[in-house]
Amino acid sequence: MQNKKHSLEFEKPLLDLERQLEDLMQSSQDTDLDFSDEIKGIERKIELTKKDVYSDLTSWQKVQLSRHPNRPYALDYVERVFVDFEELHGDRLFKEDAAILGGPAELNGRKVMVLGQQKGRNTDENLKRNFGCPNPEGYRKALRLMKMADRFELPIISIIDTPGAFPGIGAEERHVAEAIAVNLREMASFRVPIIALVIGEGGSGGALGVAVANRVMILENAYYSVISPEGCAAILWKDRAFSSDAAEALKLDADELLKLGIVDEVLPEPIGGAHRSWDETARTVADALTKELTSLSKIKGEQLVRSRYDKFRKMGEFLGT
């Protein structure tokens, strides 16, 4: 899957060079001729083009990368970072919601509870996963698992990747806003460490409903925002064509979020994005999660609750002149 070619508009010069390299290597193999000098020349040009293309991305370009169809999703990290993951299903109230997955697992020998928002790779998977947009039963399932983690003193790791909670009529009838609000309240009171990691899209309350954490981390090309750039543009400019302007104004990319104190750490991605090397990105994630869990394990339950509360209370505080 991660080798399937897909390029964004600003990536096309790089993709053209990569195709040239593939054609040249294939020609060398088919004709048994030595094109090593030409191959080395294109490889050098590819590296220079990578640095040129990805060294100064705009907020809108980072949003596009966060949605890249070959980008690793929650289950891809679960498979590479954790062992002995046992998925648990259902909210015990209405039904299973495949847009949110979760269950106990191990991270470097430490028992944890893992939650993740999961998108699909094709039409059938996206219909099953509801395009990564959870219904209320998904948040209630997540809450059930988090309460289990709190009872058995398991740290909670929440992997965020959603455009937002599902806004359909059925979700409203089953009180999706109330389900998210209850999660916010309950997560604030858990006496175990909670780590949230934004791996792609972090859309509005849909993301926050499983992200009230002691530590919030984000991948370099992910975003976290109260609204999507397209939604913001439609409201402010009445035109989605202004999405790039909205992305800049929202301060939603990783570097801006770190400056504002919304996230605690930005995790680097391979040049070109996480989809360029799932394994390399997974190693970065595993190292960061292990480090934070080691640090948080030294803090007692009541202190975890207090520090989590203080963390979110400080967001949005500004001193006037």
C-alpha positions in Angstrom: 0.0 0.0 0.0 2.7 2.5 0.9 4.4 2.0 -2.4 1.4 3.0 -4.5 2.1 6.3 -6.3 0.0 9.2 -5.3 1.2 12.8 -5.5 -0.1 16.1 -4.3 0.2 19.1 -6.6 3.3 20.5 -5.0 5.0 17.1 -5.1 4.7 16.5 -8.9 8.3 17.7 -9.7 9.6 15.0 -7.3 7.3 12.3 -8.6 8.5 13.0 -12.2 12.1 12.5 -11.1 11.2 9.3 -9.2 9.5 7.9 -12.4 12.6 8.8 -14.4 14.7 6.9 -12.0 12.5 3.9 -12.1 12.4 3.9 -15.9 16.2 4.2 -16.1 16.8 1.4 -13.6 14.3 -0.8 -15.6 16.1 0.0 -18.8 19.4 -0.9 -17.3 18.0 -4.2 -16.2 16.3 -4.9 -19.5 19.2 -4.0 -21.8 22.1 -5.0 -19.4 23.7 -1.6 -20.0 25.5 0.4 -17.3 23.6 3.5 -16.4 25.1 3.9 -13.0 26.3 7.5 -13.5 23.0 8.6 -14.8 21.2 6.8 -11.9 23.5 8.5 -9.4 22.8 11.9 -11.0 19.0 11.5 -10.8 19.3 10.2 -7.2 21.3 13.4 -6.2 18.7 15.5 -8.0 15.9 13.7 -6.1 17.5 14.5 -2.8 17.9 18.1 -3.6 14.3 18.3 -4.9 13.0 16.7 -1.7 14.7 19.4 0.4 13.4 22.1 -1.9 9.8 20.8 -1.9 9.5 20.0 1.8 11.7 22.5 3.5 9.1 25.3 3.7 5.6 23.8 3.5 2.6 26.1 4.1 0.0 25.2 6.6 -2.4 24.2 3.7 0.3 21.9 2.2 0.7 20.2 5.6 -3.1 19.7 5.8 -2.9 18.0 2.4 -0.1 15.7 3.6 -2.0 14.9 6.8 -4.8 13.5 4.5 -2.4 11.6 2.1 -4.2 8.3 1.2 -0.9 6.4 1.7 -0.3 7.8 5.1 -0.2 5.2 8.0 -3.4 5.0 10.0 -4.0 4.0 13.6 -3.9 0.3 13.0 -0.6 0.6 11.1 1.0 2.1 14.2 -0.7 -0.5 16.5 0.8 -3.3 14.4 4.3 -1.7 14.4 4.5 -0.1 17.9 2.6 -2.5 20.2 2.4 -6.2 20.8 -0.4 -8.5 22.0 -3.1 -6.0 21.0 -6.5 -7.5 21.7 -9.3 -5.4 20.1 -12.5 -5.1 22.1 -15.8 -4.1 20.5 -19.1 -2.4 21.3 -20.3 0.3 23.7 -22.7 -2.0 25.5 -25.5 0.5 24.7 -26.2 0.5 21.0 -23.7 -1.1 18.6 -20.1 -1.4 17.4 -18.5 1.7 15.8 -15.5 0.7 13.6 -14.3 4.3 13.3 -12.9 3.9 16.8 -10.8 0.9 17.8 -9.3 0.0 21.1 -8.1 -2.7 23.5 -5.2 -3.7 25.8 -1.7 -4.1 24.4 1.9 -3.9 25.4 4.5 -1.2 24.7 8.0 -2.3 25.5 6.8 -4.7 28.2 4.4 -2.2 29.7 0.7 -3.0 29.7 -1.4 -0.1 28.2 -4.9 0.6 26.8 -4.7 1.7 23.2 -7.4 3.7 21.4 -7.4 4.8 17.8 -9.5 6.5 15.2 -9.3 4.5 12.0 -9.9 5.5 8.4 -10.3 3.1 5.4 -8.0 2.4 2.5 -10.7 1.8 -0.1 -14.5 2.4 -0.5 -15.6 -0.7 1.4 -13.3 0.0 4.3 -14.3 3.6 4.4 -17.9 2.7 4.5 -17.2 0.3 7.4 -15.0 2.9 9.2 -17.4 5.8 8.3 -14.4 7.6 6.8 -12.8 7.9 10.3 -15.8 9.9 11.6 -17.0 8.4 14.9 -20.6 8.1 15.9 -21.7 8.5 19.5 -21.4 4.8 20.2 -17.7 5.1 19.2 -17.1 7.6 21.9 -19.0 5.5 24.4 -17.0 2.5 23.5 -13.8 4.5 24.0 -15.1 5.6 27.4 -15.9 2.1 28.4 -12.3 1.0 27.6 -10.8 4.0 29.3 -12.8 3.3 32.5 -11.5 -0.3 32.3 -8.0 1.1 32.0 -8.5 3.4 35.0 -9.8 0.5 37.0 -6.8 -1.8 36.2 -4.3 1.1 36.4 -3.3 0.9 32.7 -1.9 4.0 31.0 -4.1 5.2 28.1 -2.7 5.9 24.6 -5.1 7.6 22.2 -4.2 7.9 18.5 -6.0 10.7 16.8 -6.9 10.8 13.1 -10.4 12.1 12.2 -11.9 14.9 10.2 -14.4 15.2 13.0 -17.3 13.4 14.7 -20.0 12.2 12.3 -22.6 15.0 11.8 -25.5 12.8 10.5 -29.1 12.8 11.7 -28.7 9.4 13.5 -25.6 10.6 15.4 -27.5 13.7 16.5 -30.5 11.6 17.5 -28.2 9.4 19.6 -26.6 12.6 21.2 -23.1 12.7 19.8 -22.4 16.1 21.4 -23.4 14.6 24.8 -21.2 11.6 24.3 -18.2 13.8 23.5 -18.9 16.1 26.5 -19.1 13.1 28.9 -15.7 11.9 27.6 -14.2 15.3 28.2 -15.5 15.2 31.8 -14.5 11.7 32.5 -11.1 11.8 31.0 -10.3 14.8 33.2 -10.8 12.6 36.3 -8.8 9.4 35.4 -5.9 8.7 37.7 -3.8 7.0 35.1 -1.4 8.6 32.6 -3.0 9.6 29.3 -1.1 10.3 26.1 -2.7 11.6 22.9 -0.9 11.4 19.6 -2.3 13.2 16.5 -1.1 11.2 13.4 -3.1 12.9 10.7 -6.2 15.0 11.0 -7.3 16.3 14.4 -10.7 17.7 13.7 -12.7 19.6 16.3 -14.5 17.9 19.1 -14.3 14.6 17.1 -10.6 14.6 18.0 -10.9 16.2 21.5 -13.4 13.6 22.6 -10.5 11.1 23.1 -7.7 13.6 23.6 -7.9 15.1 27.1 -4.4 13.9 28.0 -1.4 14.6 30.2 0.7 14.8 27.1 -0.4 15.7 23.6 2.0 14.9 20.8 1.6 15.5 17.1 3.4 14.3 14.0 5.2 17.0 12.0 2.7 17.1 9.1 -0.5 16.5 11.1 -2.9 19.2 12.1 -5.2 19.9 15.1 -8.0 22.4 14.8 -11.4 23.5 16.0 -12.6 23.3 12.4 -11.3 22.2 9.0 -9.8 24.8 6.7 -12.6 24.2 4.2 -15.3 24.6 6.9 -13.7 27.8 8.1 -13.4 29.2 4.5 -17.1 28.4 3.9 -18.1 30.3 7.0 -15.8 33.4 6.7 -15.4 33.8 3.0 -18.5 31.8 1.8 -16.1 30.0 -0.6 -14.0 26.9 0.0 -11.4 28.3 -2.5 -10.0 30.3 0.5 -9.1 27.1 2.4 -5.4 27.9 2.2 -6.0 31.3 3.8 -8.1 29.7 6.5 -5.4 27.1 7.2 -2.9 30.0 7.8 -5.3 31.9 10.0 -6.3 28.9 12.1 -2.6 28.3 13.3 -3.4 24.6 13.0 -0.1 23.1 12.0 2.3 21.3 14.4 4.8 24.2 14.8 2.1 26.8 15.5 0.4 24.4 18.0 3.6 23.9 19.9 4.2 27.7 20.1 0.6 28.1 21.5 1.1 25.4 24.1 -1.7 23.2 22.6 0.7 20.3 22.0 3.7 19.3 24.0 5.9 17.8 21.4 6.2 17.6 17.6 7.5 14.3 16.2 9.6 14.4 13.1 8.5 12.6 9.9 10.7 11.2 7.1 11.4 13.8 4.4 8.2 13.9 2.3 5.9 12.7 5.0 5.1 9.6 7.1 3.8 7.8 4.0 7.4 7.7 2.7 8.4 5.3 5.5 5.9 3.7 7.8 8.5 1.8 9.7 10.7 4.8 10.4 7.8 6.9 11.6 6.6 4.0 13.8 10.0 3.8 15.4 9.9 7.6 16.1 6.4 7.1 17.7 7.4 4.1 19.8 10.5 6.0 21.2 8.4 9.1 22.0 5.6 7.1 23.7 8.1 5.0 25.7 9.8 8.2 26.9 6.6 9.9 27.9 5.2 6.8 29.7 8.4 6.4 31.7 8.2 10.0 32.8 4.5 9.9 33.6 4.7 6.7 35.5 6.6 8.6 38.2 3.6 10.8 38.9 0.9 9.8 41.3 -2.7 9.6 40.4 -4.0 12.8 42.0 -1.1 14.7 40.5 -1.9 13.3 37.1 -5.5 14.6 37.5 -4.3 18.0 38.7 -1.7 18.5 36.0 -4.1 17.4 33.3 -6.7 19.9 34.6 -4.1 22.7 34.8 -2.9 22.0 31.3 -6.2 22.5 29.6 -7.2 25.5 31.8 -4.1 27.4 30.7 -5.0 27.0 27.0 -6.2 30.3 25.5 -5.0 32.5 28.4 -3.5 35.7 27.1 -2.4 38.8 28.9 -3.9 42.1 27.6 -2.0 45.4 27.4 
